Amino acid sequence: MPYRLTVIGTGYLGITHAACMADLGFDVLGLDIDADKIDRLNNGELPIHEPGLEPVLRRGLDSGRLRFTTSYEEIAEFGDVHFICVGTPQKRGEYAADVSYMDAAIDSLAPLLNRECLVVGKSTVPVGTAGRLADRLARLAPAGVQAELAWNPEFLREGFAVQDTLKPDRIVIGVRSERAEKVLREVYEPLGEVPMVVTDFATSELVKTAANAFLATKISFINAMAEVCEAAHADVKQLSEALAYDDRIGGRFLNAGLGFGGGCLPKDIRAFMARAGELGADQALTFLREVDAINMRRRARMVDLARELAGGSFHGCTVGVLGAAFKPNSDDIRDSPALDVAVTIGHQGGRVTVYDPIALDNARKAHPELSYGESALEAVRGAHVVLLLTEWQEFVELDPEELGAAVATRRIVDGRNALNAEAWRSAGWHYRALGRP
């Protein structure tokens, strides 16, 4: 391969990118300031759950093409192309994104760059960040303008990250020179024929935030329809099915339920609104405030439905919760609607037991006040109300008779519209779901 690559930041994005690029044949050196995490990665241990990623990581390590370090000096000496994959969380008490990790990465790397190289940002950032960092890089690097910045936003879906990296539906690069474009075209050449959009910094930054804003809007649209369906005694699942036949709308992200969470959509749409306000374009994104509000109302409505089935109060009520991760096939509990609902019910007097196939350890650490079961049956044993809050396939395939034998009363709220309502009702369950009669 023509270039040696480094990846700064070994979170969800960084680990996936490093392992997959090594799998494509590149020599890759990953960096993190967490020495324990680096030791685990060098031993082939993943600190996250992502289907299919562990064998890719191990192949890279076994081949000698992939390794990890805590040394900026080492990656500066090693790399021709440096990918920055650090987090950009929401600032505490604000909507704006915290880009301090991105600034710190540039400040640590740039003074060590004494030869021609390309630094590539992949993190989701407020528009205008890349231009500011490009100036900072050129000012701090001994190589000057030969240490050039480019932007290459990621579009990974948790649970499908390996697939999305190795078989992307598009690649977007923001560049200021033909050389930067050439380097990135060569880096991604092993992926084959993939549509590539070559644009400026600002547009490349906006592609990711605009995509997330659109997806969040589509999810909140169908959840708003669920609110109307409940008022009109209509069925949002059938409504969604009918809408999906329209090619202009499509059925993806049109499943009504508990709403979105995780480490991307909620904080990204809020950061987008904050940045638009800074640019004087706040009115353009005022609709995102309602998108966010609809999403949060779904959690409150879920608690209300559960309380109704509990007889009007959670005091003395045992609640079995199925799901802790914000989505299936992930152990990510950041801004998880499932855990938010579980914690709220606990605060209102309910005795809550949670089960999740993968995210239990993370949930226990974050919310030790809740009880946890090692299986779905254990979580619902003796429950007066059962809540399905994350649509893991094992929950969808649960036998309503088997589960019914474990509970105190057969009452369930399907927070993801994932279950066969007729089958559960036929088994004697009082079945409720968001947006359905």
C-alpha positions as CSV (number, residue, x, y, z in Angstrom):
1,M,0.0,0.0,0.0
2,P,1.3,3.5,-0.8
3,Y,0.6,5.0,2.6
4,R,0.9,4.1,6.3
5,L,-2.1,5.1,8.3
6,T,-2.7,6.2,11.9
7,V,-6.0,6.5,13.7
8,I,-6.2,8.9,16.7
9,G,-9.0,7.9,19.1
10,T,-10.0,4.3,19.7
11,G,-13.6,4.7,20.5
12,Y,-16.4,3.1,18.4
13,L,-15.4,4.9,15.2
14,G,-11.6,4.7,15.6
15,I,-11.4,1.0,16.4
16,T,-13.6,0.1,13.5
17,H,-11.7,2.3,11.0
18,A,-8.3,1.1,12.1
19,A,-9.2,-2.6,12.0
20,C,-11.0,-2.3,8.6
21,M,-8.2,-0.4,7.0
22,A,-5.7,-3.0,8.2
23,D,-8.0,-5.6,6.7
24,L,-7.8,-3.8,3.4
25,G,-4.0,-4.3,3.5
26,F,-2.7,-1.0,5.0
27,D,-0.2,-0.8,7.9
28,V,-2.2,0.9,10.6
29,L,-1.2,2.3,14.0
30,G,-4.0,3.4,16.4
31,L,-3.6,5.8,19.3
32,D,-5.4,6.4,22.5
33,I,-4.4,8.1,25.8
34,D,-6.0,5.3,27.7
35,A,-3.2,2.8,28.3
36,D,-5.5,0.1,29.6
37,K,-7.6,0.2,26.5
38,I,-4.4,0.1,24.3
39,D,-3.2,-3.0,26.1
40,R,-6.6,-4.7,25.6
41,L,-6.7,-3.8,21.9
42,N,-3.1,-5.1,21.4
43,N,-4.3,-8.3,23.0
44,G,-7.3,-8.5,20.6
45,E,-9.9,-7.6,23.2
46,L,-12.7,-5.2,22.1
47,P,-13.9,-2.6,24.7
48,I,-17.1,-2.3,22.7
49,H,-19.7,-4.7,21.2
50,E,-19.9,-4.6,17.4
51,P,-20.9,-7.6,15.4
52,G,-18.1,-8.9,13.1
53,L,-15.5,-6.5,14.4
54,E,-13.5,-8.8,16.7
55,P,-12.3,-11.2,13.9
56,V,-11.3,-8.2,11.8
57,L,-9.3,-6.8,14.7
58,R,-7.6,-10.1,15.3
59,R,-6.8,-10.6,11.7
60,G,-5.1,-7.2,11.6
61,L,-3.1,-7.9,14.8
62,D,-2.1,-11.4,13.6
63,S,-0.9,-10.1,10.3
64,G,1.3,-7.5,11.9
65,R,-0.4,-4.7,9.9
66,L,-2.3,-3.4,13.0
67,R,-1.1,-2.3,16.4
68,F,-1.9,0.4,19.0
69,T,0.1,2.9,21.0
70,T,-0.2,5.8,23.4
71,S,2.7,7.7,21.8
72,Y,2.0,10.7,19.6
73,E,5.7,10.7,18.7
74,E,5.4,7.2,17.4
75,I,2.4,7.9,15.2
76,A,3.9,11.1,13.9
77,E,7.0,9.2,12.8
78,F,4.9,6.3,11.4
79,G,2.1,7.8,9.5
80,D,1.6,9.3,6.1
81,V,-2.2,9.8,6.6
82,H,-3.5,10.5,10.1
83,F,-7.3,9.9,10.8
84,I,-8.7,11.8,13.8
85,C,-11.7,9.9,15.2
86,V,-12.1,11.4,18.7
87,G,-15.4,12.1,20.3
88,T,-17.4,15.4,20.1
89,P,-19.9,15.0,22.9
90,Q,-22.6,17.6,23.9
91,K,-21.3,20.3,26.2
92,R,-22.7,19.9,29.7
93,G,-25.6,22.3,30.2
94,E,-25.6,23.4,26.5
95,Y,-26.7,22.2,23.1
96,A,-23.3,22.9,21.5
97,A,-20.7,20.2,20.7
98,D,-17.6,19.9,22.7
99,V,-14.7,19.8,20.2
100,S,-12.0,20.0,22.8
101,Y,-10.8,16.5,22.1
102,M,-10.4,17.4,18.5
103,D,-8.4,20.5,19.4
104,A,-6.3,18.4,21.8
105,A,-5.5,15.9,19.1
106,I,-4.3,18.6,16.7
107,D,-2.3,20.3,19.4
108,S,-0.6,17.0,20.3
109,L,0.1,15.8,16.8
110,A,0.9,19.0,14.8
111,P,4.1,20.0,16.5
112,L,5.6,16.5,15.7
113,L,4.8,16.7,12.0
114,N,8.1,17.5,10.2
115,R,7.3,16.0,6.7
116,E,4.5,16.0,4.1
117,C,1.4,14.2,5.4
118,L,-2.4,14.4,5.4
119,V,-4.4,14.8,8.6
120,V,-8.0,13.7,8.0
121,G,-10.9,14.5,10.4
122,K,-13.7,11.9,10.6
123,S,-15.5,13.1,13.7
124,T,-18.9,14.8,13.5
125,V,-18.2,18.5,14.1
126,P,-20.0,21.9,13.9
127,V,-19.6,23.4,10.4
128,G,-16.5,25.7,10.3
129,T,-14.4,23.4,12.6
130,A,-12.3,22.0,9.7
131,G,-11.3,25.5,8.5
132,R,-10.2,26.5,11.9
133,L,-8.3,23.3,12.5
134,A,-6.6,23.6,9.1
135,D,-5.1,27.0,10.1
136,R,-4.1,25.6,13.5
137,L,-2.4,22.6,11.9
138,A,-0.4,24.7,9.4
139,R,0.6,27.1,12.2
140,L,1.8,24.4,14.7
141,A,3.4,21.9,12.3
142,P,7.1,22.2,11.5
143,A,6.2,21.0,8.0
144,G,3.9,24.0,7.6
145,V,1.5,23.7,4.7
146,Q,2.9,20.3,3.8
147,A,0.9,19.0,6.8
148,E,-2.5,19.4,5.2
149,L,-6.0,18.9,6.5
150,A,-8.9,17.1,4.9
151,W,-12.4,16.2,6.1
152,N,-13.9,12.8,5.6
153,P,-17.1,12.3,7.7
154,E,-18.1,8.8,8.8
155,F,-21.6,7.3,8.2
156,L,-21.4,4.2,10.4
157,R,-24.5,2.6,11.9
158,E,-23.9,0.8,15.2
159,G,-24.5,-2.9,14.6
160,F,-23.4,-2.6,11.0
161,A,-20.1,-0.7,11.3
162,V,-17.8,-3.2,9.6
163,Q,-20.2,-3.5,6.6
164,D,-20.6,0.3,6.4
165,T,-16.8,0.7,6.4
166,L,-15.9,-2.0,3.9
167,K,-19.0,-1.5,1.7
168,P,-20.0,2.1,2.1
169,D,-22.8,3.6,0.1
170,R,-20.8,6.8,-0.5
171,I,-17.6,8.5,0.5
172,V,-17.5,12.3,1.1
173,I,-14.2,14.2,1.2
174,G,-13.7,17.9,1.9
175,V,-10.3,19.1,0.5
176,R,-8.5,22.2,-0.4
177,S,-5.9,20.7,-2.9
178,E,-5.6,18.1,-5.6
179,R,-2.9,16.4,-3.6
180,A,-5.3,15.8,-0.7
181,E,-8.0,14.5,-3.1
182,K,-5.4,12.2,-4.7
183,V,-4.2,10.7,-1.4
184,L,-7.8,10.0,-0.2
185,R,-8.8,8.4,-3.5
186,E,-5.8,6.1,-3.3
187,V,-6.6,5.3,0.4
188,Y,-10.1,4.2,-0.5
189,E,-9.3,2.6,-3.9
190,P,-9.3,-0.9,-2.3
191,L,-13.0,-0.5,-1.6
192,G,-13.8,-0.7,-5.3
193,E,-16.4,1.4,-7.1
194,V,-17.9,3.6,-4.5
195,P,-19.5,7.0,-5.3
196,M,-17.2,9.7,-4.0
197,V,-18.4,13.3,-3.4
198,V,-15.4,15.7,-3.5
199,T,-16.3,19.1,-2.0
200,D,-15.2,21.8,0.4
201,F,-14.7,21.7,4.1
202,A,-18.0,23.2,5.1
203,T,-20.1,21.1,2.8
204,S,-18.4,17.9,3.9
205,E,-19.1,18.8,7.6
206,L,-22.7,19.6,6.8
207,V,-23.3,16.3,5.0
208,K,-23.1,14.3,8.2
209,T,-25.1,16.7,10.4
210,A,-27.7,17.2,7.7
211,A,-28.0,13.4,7.3
212,N,-28.5,12.9,11.0
213,A,-31.0,15.8,11.2
214,F,-33.0,14.2,8.3
215,L,-33.1,10.7,9.9
216,A,-34.1,12.2,13.3
217,T,-36.9,14.2,11.6
218,K,-38.2,11.1,9.8
219,I,-38.3,9.1,13.1
220,S,-40.0,11.9,15.0
221,F,-42.5,12.4,12.1
222,I,-43.8,8.9,12.4
223,N,-43.8,9.2,16.2
224,A,-45.8,12.4,15.9
225,M,-48.3,10.4,13.7
226,A,-48.3,7.8,16.6
227,E,-49.6,10.6,18.9
228,V,-52.3,11.4,16.4
229,C,-53.2,7.8,16.0
230,E,-53.6,7.3,19.7
231,A,-56.0,10.3,19.8
232,A,-57.9,9.1,16.8
233,H,-57.9,5.4,17.7
234,A,-55.9,4.5,14.6
235,D,-53.0,2.1,14.1
236,V,-49.7,3.8,13.4
237,K,-48.1,0.5,12.3
238,Q,-50.6,0.1,9.5
239,L,-50.2,3.8,8.7
240,S,-46.5,3.4,8.4
241,E,-46.9,0.3,6.2
242,A,-49.1,2.3,3.8
243,L,-46.8,5.2,3.7
244,A,-43.8,3.0,2.9
245,Y,-45.3,1.9,-0.4
246,D,-44.8,5.5,-1.6
247,D,-41.3,5.6,-3.2
248,R,-41.0,9.3,-2.3
249,I,-41.2,8.4,1.4
250,G,-40.0,4.8,1.8
251,G,-40.2,2.6,4.8
252,R,-36.8,2.9,6.4
253,F,-36.7,4.8,9.8
254,L,-40.5,4.9,9.7
255,N,-41.2,2.5,12.6
256,A,-43.0,4.3,15.4
257,G,-41.9,3.5,18.9
258,L,-39.8,4.8,21.8
259,G,-37.7,7.1,19.6
260,F,-34.0,7.5,19.0
261,G,-31.1,7.7,21.4
262,G,-27.4,6.8,21.4
263,G,-24.3,8.9,21.1
264,C,-25.1,10.5,17.7
265,L,-28.6,11.7,16.7
266,P,-29.7,13.4,19.9
267,K,-26.4,15.4,20.5
268,D,-25.8,16.0,16.8
269,I,-29.2,17.7,16.1
270,R,-28.7,19.8,19.2
271,A,-25.2,20.8,18.1
272,F,-26.6,21.6,14.6
273,M,-29.1,24.0,16.1
274,A,-26.5,25.6,18.3
275,R,-24.2,26.2,15.4
276,A,-26.9,27.5,13.2
277,G,-27.7,30.0,15.9
278,E,-24.0,31.1,16.0
279,L,-24.1,31.6,12.2
280,G,-27.3,33.7,12.4
281,A,-29.4,30.9,10.7
282,D,-31.2,29.7,13.8
283,Q,-34.7,30.0,12.2
284,A,-33.7,27.5,9.6
285,L,-33.5,24.7,12.2
286,T,-36.2,25.7,14.6
287,F,-38.1,22.6,13.4
288,L,-35.4,20.4,15.0
289,R,-36.5,21.6,18.4
290,E,-39.9,20.0,17.8
291,V,-38.1,16.9,16.4
292,D,-36.2,16.7,19.7
293,A,-39.3,17.4,21.8
294,I,-41.4,14.7,20.0
295,N,-38.6,12.2,20.6
296,M,-38.4,13.0,24.4
297,R,-42.3,12.8,24.6
298,R,-42.2,9.2,23.5
299,R,-40.3,8.3,26.7
300,A,-42.8,10.1,28.8
301,R,-45.7,8.4,27.0
302,M,-44.1,5.0,27.5
303,V,-44.0,5.6,31.3
304,D,-47.6,6.8,31.2
305,L,-48.7,3.6,29.4
306,A,-46.8,1.4,31.9
307,R,-48.4,3.3,34.8
308,E,-51.9,2.8,33.3
309,L,-51.3,-1.0,33.1
310,A,-50.0,-0.9,36.6
311,G,-53.3,0.4,37.8
312,G,-52.4,4.1,38.1
313,S,-49.3,3.9,40.3
314,F,-45.9,2.1,40.4
315,H,-45.8,1.8,44.2
316,G,-45.8,-1.9,45.0
317,C,-45.5,-2.8,41.3
318,T,-42.8,-5.0,39.9
319,V,-41.8,-4.1,36.3
320,G,-39.7,-6.3,34.0
321,V,-37.8,-4.3,31.4
322,L,-36.5,-6.0,28.3
323,G,-33.7,-3.9,26.8
324,A,-31.0,-1.5,28.0
325,A,-29.0,-0.6,24.9
326,F,-30.3,2.3,22.8
327,K,-30.7,-0.1,19.8
328,P,-30.3,-3.8,19.2
329,N,-26.9,-5.3,18.3
330,S,-25.0,-2.8,20.4
331,D,-23.9,-2.4,24.0
332,D,-24.2,1.4,23.8
333,I,-26.3,2.9,26.5
334,R,-25.6,6.6,25.8
335,D,-28.9,8.5,26.0
336,S,-30.7,5.1,25.9
337,P,-34.5,5.6,25.8
338,A,-34.8,2.1,27.4
339,L,-32.7,3.0,30.4
340,D,-34.3,6.4,30.7
341,V,-37.7,4.8,31.0
342,A,-36.5,2.2,33.5
343,V,-34.9,4.8,35.7
344,T,-37.9,7.0,35.6
345,I,-40.2,4.2,36.7
346,G,-37.8,3.3,39.5
347,H,-37.9,6.9,40.7
348,Q,-41.7,6.7,40.7
349,G,-41.7,3.8,43.1
350,G,-41.6,0.8,40.7
351,R,-39.4,-2.3,41.4
352,V,-37.5,-2.5,38.1
353,T,-35.5,-5.5,36.8
354,V,-33.7,-5.1,33.5
355,Y,-32.3,-7.6,31.1
356,D,-30.3,-7.0,27.9
357,P,-28.3,-9.6,25.9
358,I,-25.2,-7.4,25.6
359,A,-25.5,-4.1,27.5
360,L,-26.0,-5.4,31.1
361,D,-22.5,-4.6,32.3
362,N,-22.7,-1.0,31.0
363,A,-26.1,-0.6,32.4
364,R,-25.1,-1.9,35.9
365,K,-22.2,0.6,36.0
366,A,-24.4,3.5,35.0
367,H,-27.4,2.7,37.1
368,P,-26.6,0.4,40.0
369,E,-29.9,1.4,41.6
370,L,-31.8,-0.8,39.2
371,S,-32.0,-4.6,39.5
372,Y,-30.8,-6.8,36.7
373,G,-31.7,-10.3,35.4
374,E,-29.5,-12.7,33.5
375,S,-32.3,-13.7,31.1
376,A,-35.6,-12.4,29.9
377,L,-37.4,-14.9,32.1
378,E,-35.5,-13.8,35.2
379,A,-36.1,-10.1,34.5
380,V,-39.9,-10.6,34.2
381,R,-40.4,-13.2,37.0
382,G,-43.2,-11.9,39.3
383,A,-43.7,-8.8,37.2
384,H,-47.0,-7.0,37.1
385,V,-46.0,-5.2,33.9
386,V,-43.5,-6.1,31.2
387,L,-41.9,-3.4,28.9
388,L,-40.2,-4.2,25.6
389,L,-37.9,-1.3,25.1
390,T,-35.1,-2.5,22.8
391,E,-36.1,-4.7,19.9
392,W,-33.5,-7.4,20.2
393,Q,-34.4,-10.4,18.0
394,E,-34.5,-12.7,21.0
395,F,-37.2,-10.5,22.5
396,V,-39.2,-10.5,19.2
397,E,-39.1,-14.3,19.3
398,L,-40.2,-14.8,22.9
399,D,-42.9,-17.3,23.5
400,P,-45.8,-15.4,25.1
401,E,-47.0,-18.6,26.9
402,E,-43.6,-19.2,28.4
403,L,-43.2,-15.6,29.5
404,G,-46.7,-15.6,30.8
405,A,-45.9,-18.5,33.2
406,A,-43.2,-16.4,34.8
407,V,-45.1,-13.1,35.4
408,A,-47.6,-12.1,38.1
409,T,-50.0,-10.6,35.6
410,R,-49.9,-10.8,31.8
411,R,-49.6,-7.1,30.9
412,I,-47.0,-5.9,28.3
413,V,-46.2,-2.6,26.6
414,D,-44.4,-3.0,23.3
415,G,-42.3,0.1,23.1
416,R,-40.9,-0.7,19.7
417,N,-44.0,-2.1,17.9
418,A,-41.9,-5.3,17.4
419,L,-44.2,-8.0,18.7
420,N,-47.1,-9.8,17.0
421,A,-50.0,-8.2,18.9
422,E,-52.5,-10.9,18.0
423,A,-50.3,-13.7,19.2
424,W,-49.7,-12.0,22.6
425,R,-53.4,-11.2,23.0
426,S,-54.4,-14.7,22.1
427,A,-52.1,-15.9,24.9
428,G,-54.1,-13.8,27.4
429,W,-51.8,-10.8,27.5
430,H,-53.1,-7.2,27.9
431,Y,-51.0,-5.8,25.1
432,R,-50.4,-2.1,24.5
433,A,-48.1,-0.3,22.1
434,L,-47.3,3.3,21.2
435,G,-49.6,4.6,18.5
436,R,-51.8,1.5,18.4
437,P,-55.3,0.7,19.7
